[in-house]
């Protein structure tokens, strides 16, 4: 008797594992929004903060170039 073969990628379980579902819970939305803001603000803040000593030095010396 021949064995039946089913491709793992053709099963409904496999297809369901590849589909993402929107999560509208307030806790999930807050966490996602907070993380997105942190990922955008922190790198920009680090760049600005690293330039503050140079800006202060420039303002004290009074040079324009």
C-alpha positions in Angstrom: 0.0 0.0 0.0 1.6 3.4 -1.0 2.0 6.1 1.6 0.3 9.4 1.1 2.5 12.4 1.0 1.3 15.9 1.9 3.6 18.9 1.5 4.0 20.8 4.8 3.7 24.1 2.9 0.2 23.2 1.6 -1.4 22.5 4.9 -3.9 25.0 6.4 -1.8 25.0 9.6 1.3 26.2 7.7 -0.7 28.9 5.8 -2.3 30.1 9.1 1.2 30.5 10.7 2.2 32.9 7.9 -0.8 35.3 8.3 -0.5 38.0 10.9 -3.7 39.3 12.5 -4.1 42.9 13.7 -4.2 43.2 17.5 -6.3 46.1 18.7 -6.0 45.6 22.4 -5.1 48.8 24.1 -2.0 47.3 25.8 -0.7 46.1 22.4 -1.3 49.4 20.7 0.4 51.3 23.6 3.4 49.0 23.5 3.8 49.2 19.8 3.4 53.0 19.7 5.8 53.5 22.6 8.4 51.3 21.0 8.1 53.1 17.6 8.5 56.5 19.3 11.6 55.3 21.2 13.2 53.9 18.0 12.7 57.2 16.3 13.5 59.6 19.1 16.5 58.0 20.8 18.8 58.0 17.8 18.0 61.6 17.0 18.4 62.6 20.6 21.8 60.9 20.8 23.0 62.8 17.7 21.8 66.2 19.1 23.2 65.5 22.5 26.6 64.5 21.1 26.7 67.9 19.2 25.9 70.1 22.3 29.6 70.4 23.6 30.7 71.5 20.1 27.9 74.0 19.9 28.8 75.4 23.4 32.4 75.6 22.4 31.5 77.4 19.1 29.2 79.9 20.9 31.9 80.7 23.5 34.6 81.3 21.0 32.4 83.6 18.8 33.7 82.2 15.5 31.3 82.2 12.6 32.9 79.6 10.4 
